[in-house]
Structures are given as structure tokens and as C-alpha cells.
Amino acid sequence: MTTPYLIAELGLLHYRNVDGVRDTARKVKRAGFHALKIQHYTTEDMLLEKKITQKQYGKYAERQISHLQLSQFALAVREEGLDFGITAHNMRAALDLPPLDFYKLGHGDTDDTPLCLEILKQAVIHNKRLFVSVKEDEEKYQAICNVLYETGLVPYTILGTTTEYPTTDEDTITRLFKWKAISSHIAPELFPIPLVSNLTYLELHVKPDIEPPSPVWESKDLSCSWSLSDLPKLTAGL
């Protein structure tokens, strides 16, 4: 039996705190995970590209990190023995990145063709794996898979996913686990732990042990995020 490659998705819950990211990396490594990932964007461009509204601007601006901070996060995570990667949500966030161990396109960004091409280019330049989250009932994702297959430029993995935060429907969860690689938004209490051993890749939302510095850090990701102390339950049988 092959142990799946486990990615802890910290998302936007990094709190711009390198010590907190290091602590999270240490604990997910101890639990048997192989990588940690965060989300990255530039607020001005998110607004210009209409991915956020003016009302959301202040919240996103407070959670934005610089490329320097991103490099500090990468160093801290790697020092704990984990791979480090990001999901970039807009073009400027994807440019001039420090070398990463893998790159990710979220299911909500795959209709942004310039962004997709830039992330693919970064993966090619650094010869690193590209992850792409897809929702099985949308044809555009199949088109992306075809492009990646035809280019043959980088190793890539398609992650099946859902768009409900948290995912609680039993039929949806059953269908999701027909994929061999998944990005999970399943409510932790409903997660089918015995099925993890059937996977090759699993991306799982986690939340840090430190408290958020302000209410702007509240995120829908929290509804499907695992506490660090519960992660050993997931990996105990692997």
C-alpha cells in the first residue's frame, strides 16, 4: 500500500505570522504530512479583475502578504522538512515568485486563462508539479486536463473537489472519493478516514493553533479545517 502525498492547506490562515506558519508546519510534519500550502494574491489586482468587491477590499488587503513574506514562509516550512507551494489567485501574485516545490490552480481560477498560462510557465521553469482542482461536471476542466496532457511539459495532478464549505452531503462525499486525488472541503466530523489509504494525493484544510489577530481573518475555510491535534487520527492507519 502506497501512502498518499498529504498537503496541509493553510490557505489564508497564515495570519502573516512566520512563527505561526513554522509551528503549523512542524505539527503537520509530525502528523505525517508531506507539504504545506497557502493562498497568495495582490489586492489591487483582485479588485481590478472583479474577483473581489470594493466592500471586501479592506479585508483582503489586511490578509495580503508580500513576496518577501512568502519567501520567509517557504524557508520556515522547508526547515521543518516539508514541501511548500501556493495557490496564486491573480496574475501579479503569480509573477516573480520565489522557487516553490509545487504550484496549484484552484477550481475558481481555471477560467482565468492568462493566470493559468503563467502558473503553467512557472511550473515549467522550475520543473515542479502542478496541481489543478476540478469539479467533475464542468467541461472547461476537461479542456484544461487535455491541454496539460498534450503539452507534456510538467508533471501534473488533477484533484477532484467540491464547492460547498463545508461539504456534508453523503452522496457528494462518496462521488468525490471515486477520484484518486482530491482537495477536500468535507466537514472533519464526516470525513471518511478509512478511504484515505485509497488515494494518491490529498489536500486537506488545516487551522493553526494560534488565535487570529483580528476578525478579518475569519474564513469559510474554517468550516472544513482540521485542528492540528486531530490530524494524527487521519494518518494513524497509513
VMD Tcl script that draws the C-alpha trace (Angstrom):
set ca {
  {0.00 0.00 0.00}
  {1.35 3.41 -1.00}
  {0.98 6.31 1.43}
  {-0.80 9.26 -0.25}
  {1.03 12.56 -0.63}
  {-0.64 14.74 2.02}
  {-0.90 18.51 1.61}
  {-1.95 20.69 4.55}
  {-3.82 23.67 3.10}
  {-3.35 26.62 5.46}
  {-4.95 28.92 2.89}
  {-5.36 32.45 4.23}
  {-5.00 31.36 7.86}
  {-1.28 32.18 7.92}
  {-2.04 35.44 9.82}
  {1.10 36.94 8.22}
  {2.96 35.28 11.06}
  {6.08 33.31 10.12}
  {6.41 31.76 13.60}
  {2.81 30.56 13.39}
  {3.44 29.08 9.94}
  {6.57 27.35 11.26}
  {4.61 25.91 14.20}
  {1.89 24.65 11.87}
  {4.49 23.09 9.56}
  {6.18 21.33 12.49}
  {2.88 19.84 13.69}
  {1.61 18.69 10.29}
  {5.02 17.13 9.62}
  {4.79 15.29 12.92}
  {1.34 14.04 11.87}
  {2.78 12.53 8.69}
  {2.05 15.20 6.09}
  {4.41 15.94 3.22}
  {3.62 19.54 2.27}
  {2.07 22.82 3.38}
  {0.32 25.29 1.07}
  {-1.06 28.82 1.38}
  {-3.07 31.16 -0.86}
  {-1.47 34.24 -2.40}
  {-2.87 37.31 -4.20}
  {-2.46 41.07 -4.69}
  {-5.49 43.01 -3.50}
  {-5.44 45.82 -6.08}
  {-5.47 43.34 -8.93}
  {-8.18 41.23 -7.32}
  {-10.35 44.35 -7.30}
  {-9.47 45.36 -10.86}
  {-10.18 41.85 -12.09}
  {-13.52 41.89 -10.23}
  {-12.62 38.85 -8.15}
  {-13.49 40.87 -5.04}
  {-15.74 43.89 -4.41}
  {-14.84 47.31 -3.02}
  {-16.56 46.28 0.20}
  {-14.19 43.32 0.53}
  {-11.07 45.35 -0.27}
  {-10.01 46.20 3.30}
  {-10.37 42.61 4.49}
  {-8.28 41.26 1.63}
  {-5.66 44.00 1.95}
  {-5.04 43.12 5.60}
  {-4.53 39.45 4.73}
  {-2.20 40.06 1.76}
  {1.47 39.09 2.04}
  {4.47 40.34 0.09}
  {6.81 38.17 -1.97}
  {9.38 38.68 0.81}
  {6.99 37.26 3.40}
  {6.21 34.42 1.00}
  {9.92 33.61 0.82}
  {10.12 33.65 4.63}
  {7.18 31.25 4.84}
  {8.81 28.96 2.28}
  {12.07 28.90 4.25}
  {10.30 28.18 7.55}
  {8.25 25.33 6.06}
  {11.23 23.73 4.33}
  {13.30 23.92 7.51}
  {10.64 21.71 9.09}
  {11.12 19.14 6.32}
  {8.02 19.87 4.22}
  {7.45 20.89 0.63}
  {5.93 24.36 0.16}
  {3.51 25.58 -2.51}
  {0.83 28.17 -3.19}
  {-2.40 28.85 -4.98}
  {-1.99 32.19 -6.77}
  {-5.33 33.93 -7.34}
  {-4.24 36.63 -9.80}
  {-1.53 37.36 -12.34}
  {0.71 39.73 -10.35}
  {0.76 37.28 -7.44}
  {1.98 34.62 -9.86}
  {4.83 36.73 -11.28}
  {8.39 36.74 -9.91}
  {7.64 34.05 -7.37}
  {10.43 32.51 -5.33}
  {11.10 28.92 -6.40}
  {8.40 26.67 -4.96}
  {8.06 22.92 -4.61}
  {4.69 22.79 -6.40}
  {2.03 25.09 -7.83}
  {-1.77 24.94 -7.60}
  {-4.67 26.27 -9.65}
  {-7.89 26.46 -7.66}
  {-11.18 25.46 -9.27}
  {-12.36 29.08 -9.15}
  {-9.37 30.38 -11.12}
  {-9.32 28.00 -14.06}
  {-11.37 30.32 -16.28}
  {-8.61 32.96 -15.96}
  {-6.58 31.90 -18.99}
  {-3.62 34.30 -18.54}
  {-3.25 33.20 -14.92}
  {-3.41 29.52 -15.91}
  {-0.70 30.03 -18.51}
  {1.54 31.94 -16.08}
  {1.26 29.26 -13.40}
  {1.97 26.61 -16.02}
  {5.03 28.61 -17.13}
  {6.31 28.87 -13.55}
  {5.92 25.13 -13.10}
  {7.79 24.51 -16.35}
  {10.63 26.93 -15.49}
  {11.21 25.28 -12.13}
  {10.26 21.77 -13.31}
  {7.80 21.29 -10.45}
  {4.46 19.54 -10.16}
  {1.26 21.41 -11.00}
  {-1.97 20.64 -9.14}
  {-5.33 21.64 -10.60}
  {-8.62 21.35 -8.71}
  {-11.57 20.37 -10.89}
  {-15.26 19.84 -10.48}
  {-16.27 16.78 -12.42}
  {-19.46 18.15 -14.00}
  {-17.91 21.11 -15.85}
  {-16.49 20.68 -19.36}
  {-13.94 23.50 -19.07}
  {-11.93 21.46 -16.62}
  {-11.67 18.58 -19.06}
  {-10.30 21.04 -21.60}
  {-7.60 22.10 -19.10}
  {-6.71 18.46 -18.47}
  {-6.37 17.93 -22.23}
  {-4.04 20.93 -22.58}
  {-1.83 19.73 -19.73}
  {-1.69 16.24 -21.15}
  {-0.84 17.44 -24.65}
  {1.94 19.80 -23.54}
  {3.68 17.13 -21.52}
  {5.85 19.89 -20.04}
  {5.38 19.28 -16.33}
  {4.16 16.53 -14.05}
  {0.61 17.37 -13.03}
  {-2.14 16.03 -10.82}
  {-5.86 16.69 -11.17}
  {-7.58 16.98 -7.78}
  {-11.30 16.29 -7.62}
  {-13.08 18.77 -5.37}
  {-16.42 20.16 -4.22}
  {-17.51 23.78 -3.87}
  {-19.61 23.54 -0.71}
  {-17.96 24.82 2.50}
  {-18.25 22.52 4.34}
  {-19.30 19.56 2.21}
  {-21.78 17.49 4.19}
  {-23.86 15.60 1.61}
  {-23.09 11.88 1.81}
  {-23.65 11.22 -1.91}
  {-21.31 14.07 -2.84}
  {-18.63 12.72 -0.50}
  {-19.00 9.23 -1.99}
  {-18.62 10.59 -5.53}
  {-15.59 12.64 -4.52}
  {-13.75 9.55 -3.32}
  {-14.05 7.98 -6.77}
  {-11.13 10.26 -7.60}
  {-7.67 9.02 -6.66}
  {-6.55 12.56 -5.77}
  {-8.80 15.06 -4.01}
  {-8.92 18.54 -2.49}
  {-11.27 18.19 0.47}
  {-13.85 20.63 1.79}
  {-15.55 17.85 3.75}
  {-16.63 18.68 7.29}
  {-13.99 16.99 9.51}
  {-16.58 15.09 11.52}
  {-17.91 13.49 8.30}
  {-14.56 12.74 6.68}
  {-14.28 9.02 5.75}
  {-10.84 8.38 7.24}
  {-10.60 4.69 6.17}
  {-10.76 5.76 2.50}
  {-7.59 7.90 2.70}
  {-5.40 4.86 2.04}
  {-7.04 4.52 -1.41}
  {-5.79 7.95 -2.50}
  {-2.57 9.05 -4.17}
  {-2.91 12.75 -3.18}
  {-4.98 14.53 -0.54}
  {-5.18 18.27 0.11}
  {-6.80 18.99 3.47}
  {-7.61 22.35 5.08}
  {-5.98 22.92 8.47}
  {-6.16 25.73 11.02}
  {-3.27 26.98 13.17}
  {-3.17 26.72 16.93}
  {-2.68 30.48 17.36}
  {-5.64 32.86 17.59}
  {-6.42 35.16 14.64}
  {-5.14 38.71 15.20}
  {-8.46 40.29 14.16}
  {-11.93 39.37 12.82}
  {-10.85 39.96 9.19}
  {-9.17 36.56 9.29}
  {-12.48 34.75 9.60}
  {-12.77 32.48 6.55}
  {-15.21 29.97 5.09}
  {-12.24 27.60 5.10}
  {-12.59 27.29 8.88}
  {-15.79 25.27 8.42}
  {-13.84 22.45 6.76}
  {-10.47 22.89 8.50}
  {-8.92 20.28 10.75}
  {-7.41 21.13 14.11}
  {-3.73 20.23 14.18}
  {-4.28 17.97 17.20}
  {-6.78 15.87 15.20}
  {-4.51 15.18 12.20}
  {-2.92 12.03 13.71}
  {-6.40 10.41 13.57}
  {-6.25 10.77 9.80}
  {-2.76 9.34 9.34}
  {-2.71 6.68 12.08}
  {-3.58 3.85 9.70}
  {-1.25 4.82 6.89}
}
mol new
graphics top color blue
foreach p $ca { graphics top sphere $p radius 0.5 }
foreach p [lrange $ca 0 end-1] q [lrange $ca 1 end] { graphics top cylinder $p $q radius 0.2 }
display resetview
